[in-house]
Amino acid sequence: MHHQPHRGAAPLQAAIYEPDSPDRLVGRWGLAAYHRPDDATRTENQARASCGNNPYVITAGSSGGVMMYLADDNKLTELVSKQSGGGPVFIGPPDDPAGGERDRQVVRFDGNVLVLKFVDPEVAKRYGTMVYVRCS
């Protein structure tokens, strides 16, 4: 039996995401973060508002990934989308295993909103859950 992908519905959990092609992440994004799940919607609006004055720009890397910053690093690093088995999708350095401590787990991605949570608990505690909203 062939199932059509269900478009438009919010996914129930991160594990159903497929690793994304880098070109879906390239562009200008508003960025904000939250520490309490109750703040997710408000944070999304803050991220959208940050498009105007300070967008976070994601560009394509030379090896098929995207250029983003690792935690506590001020130079861009090429990161890739990766998955182990049918588990959650992560974005991180290509040489690290999926879910390695420098990775971020994709909590949500619908093409216009990307929510990432740092795997390293200490980093996650400091930075919170990152919300990227595509700038129009």
DSSP file (Angstrom, degrees, kcal/mol; ACC not computed):
  #  RESIDUE AA STRUCTURE BP1 BP2  ACC     N-H-->O    O-->H-N    N-H-->O    O-->H-N    TCO  KAPPA ALPHA  PHI   PSI    X-CA   Y-CA   Z-CA
    1    1 A M              0   0    0      0, 0.0     2,-0.6     0, 0.0     0, 0.0   0.000 360.0 360.0 360.0 132.8    0.0    0.0    0.0
    2    2 A H        -     0   0    0      2,-0.0     2,-0.5     0, 0.0     0, 0.0  -0.847 360.0-158.2-101.3 123.3    1.4    3.4   -1.0
    3    3 A H        -     0   0    0     -2,-0.6     3,-0.0     3,-0.0     0, 0.0  -0.852  11.8-137.0-100.3 131.5    0.9    6.3    1.5
    4    4 A Q        -     0   0    0     -2,-0.5     2,-0.1     1,-0.1    -2,-0.0  -0.638  34.0-102.4 -78.0 141.1    1.1    9.9    0.2
    5    5 A P        -     0   0    0      0, 0.0     2,-0.9     0, 0.0    -1,-0.1  -0.423  36.6-118.2 -61.6 139.6    3.0   12.2    2.5
    6    6 A H        -     0   0    0     -2,-0.1     3,-0.3     2,-0.0     2,-0.3  -0.721  32.9-155.0 -85.8 108.2    0.6   14.2    4.6
    7    7 A R        +     0   0    0     -2,-0.9     3,-0.1     1,-0.2    -3,-0.0  -0.591  66.5  13.0 -86.4 141.9    1.3   17.8    3.6
    8    8 A G  S    S+     0   0    0      1,-0.3     2,-0.2    -2,-0.3    -1,-0.2   0.108  90.7 116.2  90.1 -24.6    0.4   20.7    5.9
    9    9 A A  S    S-     0   0    0     -3,-0.3    -1,-0.3     1,-0.1     3,-0.0  -0.568  73.5-109.7 -80.8 144.5   -0.2   18.8    9.1
   10   10 A A        -     0   0    0     -2,-0.2    -1,-0.1    -3,-0.1   100,-0.0  -0.553  37.4-114.6 -71.5 131.2    2.1   19.4   12.0
   11   11 A P        -     0   0    0      0, 0.0     3,-0.1     0, 0.0    -1,-0.1  -0.344  14.0-139.2 -65.2 148.5    4.4   16.4   12.6
   12   12 A L  S    S+     0   0    0      1,-0.2     2,-0.3    -3,-0.0    -2,-0.0   0.818  79.2   6.6 -79.3 -31.0    3.8   14.6   15.9
   13   13 A Q    >   -     0   0    0      1,-0.1     3,-1.4     0, 0.0    -1,-0.2  -0.988  70.0-114.3-152.2 159.0    7.5   14.0   16.6
   14   14 A A  G >  S+     0   0    0     -2,-0.3     3,-2.3     1,-0.3    75,-0.3   0.800 102.5  76.8 -63.9 -28.8   10.9   14.9   15.3
   15   15 A A  G 3  S+     0   0    0      1,-0.3    -1,-0.3    73,-0.1    92,-0.0   0.673  84.3  63.9 -62.1 -17.1   11.6   11.2   14.4
   16   16 A I  G <  S+     0   0    0     -3,-1.4    -1,-0.3     2,-0.1     2,-0.2   0.531  80.1 103.5 -87.4  -1.9    9.5   11.4   11.3
   17   17 A Y    <   -     0   0    0     -3,-2.3    89,-0.0    89,-0.2     3,-0.0  -0.526  64.9-140.7 -75.0 144.5   11.6   14.0    9.6
   18   18 A E        -     0   0    0     -2,-0.2    71,-0.1     1,-0.1    -2,-0.1  -0.722  38.3 -86.5 -93.3 153.7   14.0   12.9    6.8
   19   19 A P        -     0   0    0      0, 0.0     2,-0.3     0, 0.0    -1,-0.1  -0.398  55.3-125.9 -56.3 138.7   17.4   14.4    6.6
   20   20 A D        -     0   0    0     62,-0.1    61,-0.3     1,-0.1     5,-0.0  -0.614  11.6-111.2 -94.6 148.1   17.0   17.6    4.6
   21   21 A S    >   -     0   0    0     -2,-0.3     3,-2.1     1,-0.1     4,-0.4  -0.560  33.7-120.3 -70.5 141.0   18.9   18.6    1.5
   22   22 A P  G >> S+     0   0    0      0, 0.0     3,-2.3     0, 0.0     4,-1.1   0.810 107.8  68.7 -55.5 -33.0   21.1   21.5    2.4
   23   23 A D  G 34 S+     0   0    0      1,-0.3    37,-0.0     2,-0.2    42,-0.0   0.743  91.0  62.7 -64.0 -18.6   19.4   23.8   -0.1
   24   24 A R  G <4 S+     0   0    0     -3,-2.1    -1,-0.3     1,-0.2    -3,-0.0   0.686 107.9  43.4 -74.5 -16.3   16.2   23.7    2.0
   25   25 A L  T <4 S+     0   0    0     -3,-2.3    -2,-0.2    -4,-0.4    -1,-0.2   0.611  88.7 105.2-101.5 -16.0   18.2   25.4    4.8
   26   26 A V     <  +     0   0    0     -4,-1.1     2,-0.3    31,-0.1    33,-0.2  -0.431  58.9  59.6 -69.2 137.0   20.1   28.0    2.8
   27   27 A G  E    S-A   58   0A   0     31,-2.6    31,-3.0    -2,-0.1     2,-0.5  -0.915  89.3 -43.7 145.0-168.7   18.8   31.5    3.2
   28   28 A R  E     -A   57   0A   0     -2,-0.3   107,-2.9   107,-0.2     2,-0.4  -0.853  54.8-175.3-101.3 131.1   18.1   34.4    5.6
   29   29 A W  E     -AB  56 134A   0     27,-2.5    27,-3.9    -2,-0.5     2,-0.3  -0.956  26.5-131.2-129.2 142.4   16.6   33.4    9.0
   30   30 A G  E     - B   0 133A   0    103,-3.6   103,-2.4    -2,-0.4     2,-0.4  -0.733  34.1-156.5 -82.3 143.7   15.3   35.2   12.0
   31   31 A L  E     + B   0 132A   0     -2,-0.3     2,-0.3    16,-0.3   101,-0.2  -0.984  26.6 144.0-133.1 133.1   16.7   33.6   15.1
   32   32 A A  E     - B   0 131A   0     99,-1.9    99,-3.4    -2,-0.4     2,-0.3  -0.925  26.9-143.5-151.1 172.3   15.6   33.5   18.8
   33   33 A A  E     - B   0 130A   0     -2,-0.3     2,-0.3    97,-0.2    97,-0.2  -0.977   6.2-161.3-143.4 154.4   15.7   30.9   21.6
   34   34 A Y  E     - B   0 129A   0     95,-1.9    95,-3.3    -2,-0.3     6,-0.0  -0.956  14.8-165.4-134.0 156.5   13.6   29.8   24.5
   35   35 A H  S    S+     0   0    0     -2,-0.3    -1,-0.1    93,-0.2    93,-0.1   0.636  80.4  57.2-108.3 -25.4   14.3   27.8   27.7
   36   36 A R  S >  S-     0   0    0      1,-0.1     3,-2.7    93,-0.1     4,-0.2  -0.933  77.2-136.6-111.7 129.6   10.6   27.0   28.6
   37   37 A P  G >  S+     0   0    0      0, 0.0     3,-1.8     0, 0.0     4,-0.3   0.796 103.4  68.0 -52.4 -29.7    8.4   25.1   26.1
   38   38 A D  G 3  S+     0   0    0      1,-0.3     4,-0.3     2,-0.1     3,-0.3   0.751  95.5  57.0 -60.5 -22.3    5.6   27.6   27.0
   39   39 A D  G <> S+     0   0    0     -3,-2.7     4,-2.6     1,-0.2    -1,-0.3   0.389  75.8 101.6 -91.0   3.7    7.6   30.3   25.3
   40   40 A A  H <> S+     0   0    0     -3,-1.8     4,-2.0     1,-0.2    -1,-0.2   0.910  83.4  43.0 -58.7 -48.2    7.9   28.5   21.9
   41   41 A T  H  > S+     0   0    0     -3,-0.3     4,-1.7    -4,-0.3    -1,-0.2   0.926 115.5  48.2 -66.6 -44.7    5.2   30.6   20.1
   42   42 A R  H  > S+     0   0    0     -4,-0.3     4,-2.0     1,-0.2    -1,-0.2   0.894 111.2  52.3 -60.8 -39.7    6.4   33.9   21.5
   43   43 A T  H  X S+     0   0    0     -4,-2.6     4,-2.7     1,-0.2    -1,-0.2   0.876 104.3  55.8 -65.5 -38.0    9.9   33.0   20.5
   44   44 A E  H  X S+     0   0    0     -4,-2.0     4,-2.3     1,-0.2    -1,-0.2   0.906 108.7  47.9 -60.7 -41.0    8.9   32.2   17.0
   45   45 A N  H  X S+     0   0    0     -4,-1.7     4,-2.1     2,-0.2    -2,-0.2   0.886 111.0  50.8 -66.6 -38.8    7.4   35.7   16.7
   46   46 A Q  H  X S+     0   0    0     -4,-2.0     4,-1.5     2,-0.2    -2,-0.2   0.907 109.9  50.4 -63.3 -41.9   10.6   37.2   18.1
   47   47 A A  H  < S+     0   0    0     -4,-2.7     4,-0.4     1,-0.2     3,-0.4   0.931 109.3  50.5 -62.1 -45.5   12.6   35.3   15.6
   48   48 A R  H >< S+     0   0    0     -4,-2.3     3,-1.3     1,-0.2     4,-0.4   0.905 109.1  52.3 -58.7 -41.9   10.4   36.6   12.7
   49   49 A A  H >< S+     0   0    0     -4,-2.1     3,-1.0     1,-0.3     4,-0.4   0.805  99.4  63.5 -65.3 -29.7   10.9   40.1   14.0
   50   50 A S  T 3X S+     0   0    0     -4,-1.5     4,-2.2    -3,-0.4    -1,-0.3   0.578  82.0  81.4 -75.3  -7.1   14.7   39.7   14.0
   51   51 A C  T <4 S+     0   0    0     -3,-1.3    -1,-0.2    -4,-0.4    -2,-0.2   0.886  86.2  59.2 -59.6 -37.9   14.7   39.3   10.2
   52   52 A G  T <4 S+     0   0    0     -3,-1.0    -1,-0.2    -4,-0.4    -2,-0.2   0.893 122.3  13.2 -62.6 -44.8   14.5   43.0    9.8
   53   53 A N  T  4 S+     0   0    0     -4,-0.4    -1,-0.2     1,-0.1    -2,-0.2   0.694 136.4  18.3-110.7 -21.0   17.7   44.1   11.6
   54   54 A N     <  -     0   0    0     -4,-2.2   -23,-0.3     2,-0.0    -2,-0.2  -0.345  67.2-178.1-153.3  64.8   19.8   41.0   12.1
   55   55 A P        -     0   0    0      0, 0.0     2,-0.6     0, 0.0   -25,-0.2  -0.342  28.2-126.8 -69.0 149.8   19.1   37.9   10.0
   56   56 A Y  E     -A   29   0A   0    -27,-3.9   -27,-2.5     2,-0.0     2,-0.5  -0.866  28.6-148.0 -91.8 119.9   21.1   34.7   10.5
   57   57 A V  E     -A   28   0A   0     -2,-0.6     2,-0.5   -29,-0.2   -29,-0.2  -0.814  12.4-166.8-100.4 125.0   22.4   33.8    7.1
   58   58 A I  E     -A   27   0A   0    -31,-3.0   -31,-2.6    -2,-0.5     2,-0.3  -0.944  12.7-175.4-108.2 123.7   22.9   30.1    6.2
   59   59 A T  E     -G   67   0B   0      8,-0.7     8,-2.9    -2,-0.5     2,-0.2  -0.750  31.8 -93.0-114.6 163.8   24.9   29.5    3.1
   60   60 A A  E     -G   66   0B   0     -2,-0.3     6,-0.3     6,-0.2     2,-0.1  -0.521  39.0-133.7 -74.6 140.4   25.8   26.3    1.2
   61   61 A G    >   -     0   0    0      4,-2.9     3,-0.7    -2,-0.2    -1,-0.1  -0.369  20.5-111.8 -85.6 172.8   29.1   24.6    2.1
   62   62 A S  T 3  S+     0   0    0      1,-0.2    -1,-0.1    -2,-0.1    -2,-0.0   0.633 112.4  49.3 -81.6 -13.6   31.6   23.4   -0.4
   63   63 A S  T 3  S-     0   0    0      3,-0.0    -1,-0.2     0, 0.0     3,-0.1   0.095 128.3 -82.5-115.8  23.1   31.0   19.7    0.4
   64   64 A G  S <  S+     0   0    0     -3,-0.7    -2,-0.1     1,-0.3   -41,-0.1   0.471 100.3  95.2  96.5   0.4   27.2   19.5    0.3
   65   65 A G  S    S-     0   0    0     15,-0.1    -4,-2.9   -44,-0.1     2,-0.3  -0.173  73.6 -98.8-103.8-159.0   26.4   20.8    3.8
   66   66 A V  E     -GH  60  79B   0     13,-2.9    13,-3.4    -6,-0.3     2,-0.7  -0.940  27.2-116.5-126.5 151.4   25.5   24.2    5.2
   67   67 A M  E     +GH  59  78B   0     -8,-2.9    -8,-0.7    -2,-0.3     2,-0.3  -0.779  51.3 143.4 -91.7 116.2   27.7   26.8    6.9
   68   68 A M  E     - H   0  77B   0      9,-2.3     9,-3.1    -2,-0.7     2,-0.4  -0.902  49.1 -97.1-142.2 169.0   26.6   27.4   10.5
   69   69 A Y  E     - H   0  76B   0     -2,-0.3     2,-0.2     7,-0.2     7,-0.1  -0.740  28.2-139.0 -91.5 138.0   28.2   28.2   13.8
   70   70 A L    >   -     0   0    0      5,-0.6     3,-1.6    -2,-0.4     5,-0.1  -0.516  47.3 -75.1 -80.4 162.2   28.9   25.5   16.4
   71   71 A A  T 3  S+     0   0    0      1,-0.3    -1,-0.1    31,-0.2     3,-0.1  -0.345 117.1   3.5 -58.6 136.6   28.2   26.3   20.0
   72   72 A D  T 3  S+     0   0    0      1,-0.2     2,-0.4    -3,-0.1    -1,-0.3   0.745 105.8 113.9  60.3  26.6   30.9   28.6   21.5
   73   73 A D    <   -     0   0    0     -3,-1.6    -1,-0.2     1,-0.1     4,-0.1  -0.994  50.7-163.1-130.6 128.0   32.7   28.9   18.1
   74   74 A N        +     0   0    0     -2,-0.4     2,-0.4    -5,-0.1    -1,-0.1   0.346  68.9  79.7 -95.4   8.5   33.0   32.2   16.2
   75   75 A K  S    S-     0   0    0     -5,-0.1    -5,-0.6    -7,-0.0     2,-0.1  -0.917  86.5-107.9-114.2 146.1   33.9   30.6   12.9
   76   76 A L  E     -H   69   0B   0     -2,-0.4     2,-0.4    -7,-0.1    -7,-0.2  -0.386  33.5-166.3 -68.4 143.5   31.6   29.0   10.5
   77   77 A T  E     -H   68   0B   0     -9,-3.1    -9,-2.3    -4,-0.1     2,-0.5  -0.980  26.5-112.2-129.6 141.6   31.7   25.2   10.2
   78   78 A E  E     -H   67   0B   0     -2,-0.4     2,-0.3   -11,-0.2   -11,-0.2  -0.642  41.3-174.1 -76.7 123.9   30.2   23.1    7.4
   79   79 A L  E     -H   66   0B   0    -13,-3.4   -13,-2.9    -2,-0.5     2,-0.3  -0.842   8.3-155.0-118.0 154.0   27.4   21.0    9.0
   80   80 A V  E     -C   92   0A   0     12,-3.1    12,-2.3    -2,-0.3     2,-0.5  -0.882  22.0-114.2-126.7 159.6   25.2   18.3    7.5
   81   81 A S  E     +C   91   0A   0    -61,-0.3     2,-0.3    -2,-0.3    10,-0.2  -0.798  47.0 170.3 -89.1 131.3   21.8   16.8    8.2
   82   82 A K  E     -C   90   0A   0      8,-3.0     8,-3.0    -2,-0.5     2,-0.3  -0.962  20.0-171.3-147.0 160.0   22.1   13.2    9.4
   83   83 A Q  E     -C   89   0A   0     -2,-0.3     2,-0.6     6,-0.2     6,-0.1  -0.993  17.5-140.3-151.4 146.0   20.1   10.4   10.9
   84   84 A S  S >  S-     0   0    0      4,-0.6     3,-2.0    -2,-0.3     2,-0.1  -0.956  72.6 -42.9-113.3 119.2   20.8    6.9   12.3
   85   85 A G  T 3  S-     0   0    0     -2,-0.6    -2,-0.0     1,-0.2     0, 0.0  -0.418 117.0 -34.8  61.2-137.2   18.4    4.3   11.3
   86   86 A G  T 3  S+     0   0    0     -2,-0.1    -1,-0.2    -3,-0.1     3,-0.1   0.127 110.2 119.2-101.0  20.0   14.8    5.7   11.6
   87   87 A G  S <  S-     0   0    0     -3,-2.0    -2,-0.0     1,-0.2   -70,-0.0   0.098  72.7 -51.9 -76.6-169.7   15.7    7.9   14.6
   88   88 A P        -     0   0    0      0, 0.0    -4,-0.6     0, 0.0     2,-0.4  -0.156  57.0-112.9 -61.8 158.0   15.7   11.7   15.0
   89   89 A V  E     -C   83   0A   0     17,-0.4    17,-3.1   -75,-0.3     2,-0.3  -0.757  33.9-168.9 -94.3 140.4   17.4   13.9   12.5
   90   90 A F  E     -CD  82 105A   0     -8,-3.0    -8,-3.0    -2,-0.4     2,-0.4  -0.885  16.9-146.0-125.1 156.3   20.4   15.9   13.6
   91   91 A I  E     +CD  81 104A   0     13,-2.7    13,-2.2    -2,-0.3   -10,-0.2  -0.996  48.9 107.1-120.7 125.8   22.5   18.8   12.1
   92   92 A G  E     -C   80   0A   0    -12,-2.3   -12,-3.1    -2,-0.4    11,-0.1  -0.966  69.2 -32.5-174.4-174.7   26.2   18.7   13.0
   93   93 A P    >   -     0   0    0      0, 0.0     3,-1.3     0, 0.0   -14,-0.2  -0.336  53.8-128.4 -61.1 138.3   29.7   18.1   11.8
   94   94 A P  T 3  S+     0   0    0      0, 0.0   -15,-0.1     0, 0.0     4,-0.1   0.768 105.1  55.9 -62.6 -26.8   29.9   15.3    9.1
   95   95 A D  T 3  S+     0   0    0      2,-0.1     0, 0.0     0, 0.0     0, 0.0   0.647  92.3  85.2 -82.7 -13.0   32.6   13.3   10.9
   96   96 A D  S <  S-     0   0    0     -3,-1.3     3,-0.1     1,-0.1    -4,-0.1  -0.597  88.6-106.7 -85.6 148.8   30.6   13.1   14.2
   97   97 A P    >   -     0   0    0      0, 0.0     3,-2.2     0, 0.0     6,-0.1  -0.360  50.2 -82.3 -67.3 155.0   28.0   10.3   14.6
   98   98 A A  T 3  S+     0   0    0      1,-0.3   -15,-0.1   -15,-0.1   -17,-0.0  -0.394 123.2  22.6 -57.4 127.5   24.3   11.3   14.4
   99   99 A G  T 3  S+     0   0    0      1,-0.2    -1,-0.3     5,-0.1     6,-0.1   0.584  88.8 156.3  87.5  10.6   23.4   12.6   17.9
  100  100 A G    X   -     0   0    0     -3,-2.2     3,-2.0    -7,-0.1    19,-0.2  -0.191  59.8 -99.8 -64.7 165.0   27.1   13.4   18.7
  101  101 A E  T 3  S+     0   0    0      1,-0.3    19,-0.8    18,-0.1    -1,-0.1   0.657 122.4  53.9 -70.9 -12.9   27.6   16.0   21.4
  102  102 A R  T 3  S+     0   0    0     17,-0.1    -1,-0.3    -9,-0.1   -31,-0.2   0.481  95.0  97.9 -91.7  -2.3   28.3   18.8   18.9
  103  103 A D    <   -     0   0    0     -3,-2.0    16,-2.5    -6,-0.1    17,-0.5  -0.329  63.9-142.6 -81.3 163.0   25.0   18.1   17.1
  104  104 A R  E     -DE  91 118A   0    -13,-2.2   -13,-2.7    14,-0.2     2,-0.4  -0.988  19.8-129.6-119.5 136.7   21.6   19.8   17.3
  105  105 A Q  E     -DE  90 117A   0     12,-3.4    12,-2.3    -2,-0.4     2,-0.9  -0.700  19.2-123.3 -85.6 136.1   18.5   17.7   17.1
  106  106 A V  E     + E   0 116A   0    -17,-3.1   -17,-0.4    -2,-0.4    10,-0.2  -0.705  33.3 174.2 -78.1 110.3   15.8   18.8   14.6
  107  107 A V  E     -     0   0A   0      8,-2.9     2,-0.3    -2,-0.9    -1,-0.2   0.832  69.2  -4.0 -83.7 -36.6   12.7   19.3   16.8
  108  108 A R  E     + E   0 115A   0      7,-1.4     7,-3.1    -3,-0.2    -1,-0.4  -0.970  59.7 169.4-157.6 138.9   10.6   20.7   14.0
  109  109 A F  E     + E   0 114A   0     -2,-0.3     5,-0.2     5,-0.2    -3,-0.0  -0.848  10.7 159.5-154.4 120.4   11.2   21.7   10.4
  110  110 A D  S    S-     0   0    0      3,-1.7     4,-0.1    -2,-0.3  -102,-0.1   0.206  70.6 -92.6-122.1  14.1    8.4   22.7    7.9
  111  111 A G  S    S+     0   0    0      2,-0.4     3,-0.1     1,-0.1    -2,-0.0  -0.063 123.5  46.0  99.4 -33.0   10.5   24.6    5.4
  112  112 A N  S    S+     0   0    0      1,-0.3    22,-3.1    21,-0.1     2,-0.4   0.624 111.8  44.7-116.0 -22.0    9.8   28.0    7.0
  113  113 A V  E     - F   0 133A   0     20,-0.2    -3,-1.7   -84,-0.0     2,-0.5  -0.994  61.8-174.3-127.5 128.5   10.4   27.3   10.7
  114  114 A L  E     -EF 109 132A   0     18,-2.8    18,-3.3    -2,-0.4     2,-0.5  -0.987   3.0-169.5-123.0 122.5   13.4   25.3   12.0
  115  115 A V  E     -EF 108 131A   0     -7,-3.1    -8,-2.9    -2,-0.5    -7,-1.4  -0.963   9.0-176.4-116.8 123.4   13.6   24.4   15.7
  116  116 A L  E     -EF 106 130A   0     14,-2.6    14,-2.6    -2,-0.5     2,-0.5  -0.950  11.7-163.5-124.4 137.9   16.9   22.9   16.9
  117  117 A K  E     -EF 105 129A   0    -12,-2.3   -12,-3.4    -2,-0.4    12,-0.1  -0.980  27.1-119.0-120.4 128.5   17.9   21.6   20.3
  118  118 A F  E     -E  104   0A   0     10,-0.5   -14,-0.2    -2,-0.5     6,-0.1  -0.405  12.4-146.0 -64.9 137.7   21.6   21.1   21.3
  119  119 A V  S    S+     0   0    0    -16,-2.5    -1,-0.1   -19,-0.2   -18,-0.1   0.906  81.5  82.6 -70.0 -43.1   22.5   17.5   22.1
  120  120 A D  S  > S-     0   0    0    -19,-0.8     4,-2.9   -17,-0.5     5,-0.2  -0.508  75.6-148.4 -66.8 116.4   25.0   18.6   24.8
  121  121 A P  H  > S+     0   0    0      0, 0.0     4,-2.1     0, 0.0    -1,-0.2   0.838  95.0  52.1 -59.2 -35.3   22.9   19.2   27.9
  122  122 A E  H  > S+     0   0    0      2,-0.2     4,-1.5     1,-0.2     5,-0.1   0.918 113.5  43.3 -68.1 -42.6   25.3   21.9   29.2
  123  123 A V  H  > S+     0   0    0      2,-0.2     4,-3.0     1,-0.2     5,-0.4   0.913 112.9  53.0 -67.1 -43.2   25.2   23.8   25.9
  124  124 A A  H  X S+     0   0    0     -4,-2.9     4,-2.3     1,-0.2    -2,-0.2   0.875 106.9  53.2 -59.7 -37.8   21.4   23.3   25.7
  125  125 A K  H  < S+     0   0    0     -4,-2.1    -1,-0.2    -5,-0.2    -2,-0.2   0.885 114.9  40.4 -65.9 -38.3   21.0   24.8   29.1
  126  126 A R  H  < S+     0   0    0     -4,-1.5    -2,-0.2    -5,-0.1    -1,-0.2   0.913 127.2  30.0 -76.3 -43.6   22.9   27.9   28.2
  127  127 A Y  H  < S-     0   0    0     -4,-3.0    -3,-0.2     1,-0.2    -2,-0.2   0.733  92.5-154.0 -92.4 -23.9   21.6   28.5   24.7
  128  128 A G     <  -     0   0    0     -4,-2.3     2,-0.5    -5,-0.4   -10,-0.5  -0.323  48.0 -33.2  77.8-168.5   18.1   27.1   25.0
  129  129 A T  E     -BF  34 117A   0    -95,-3.3   -95,-1.9   -12,-0.1     2,-0.4  -0.794  67.6-132.7 -90.5 124.6   16.1   25.7   22.0
  130  130 A M  E     -BF  33 116A   0    -14,-2.6   -14,-2.6    -2,-0.5     2,-0.5  -0.638  17.7-163.7 -86.6 130.8   16.9   27.6   18.9
  131  131 A V  E     -BF  32 115A   0    -99,-3.4   -99,-1.9    -2,-0.4     2,-0.5  -0.962   4.5-172.2-117.2 118.9   14.1   28.8   16.7
  132  132 A Y  E     -BF  31 114A   0    -18,-3.3   -18,-2.8    -2,-0.5     2,-0.5  -0.940   1.3-169.6-110.0 129.6   14.8   29.9   13.1
  133  133 A V  E     -BF  30 113A   0   -103,-2.4  -103,-3.6    -2,-0.5   -20,-0.2  -0.983  28.6-116.2-121.1 125.7   12.1   31.5   11.0
  134  134 A R  E     -B   29   0A   0    -22,-3.1     2,-0.3    -2,-0.5  -105,-0.3  -0.346  29.5-125.6 -62.5 131.8   12.7   32.0    7.3
  135  135 A C              0   0    0   -107,-2.9  -107,-0.2     1,-0.1    -1,-0.1  -0.590 360.0 360.0 -78.7 138.8   12.8   35.7    6.4
  136  136 A S              0   0    0     -2,-0.3    -1,-0.1  -107,-0.0    -2,-0.1   0.484 360.0 360.0 -79.7 360.0   10.3   36.7    3.6
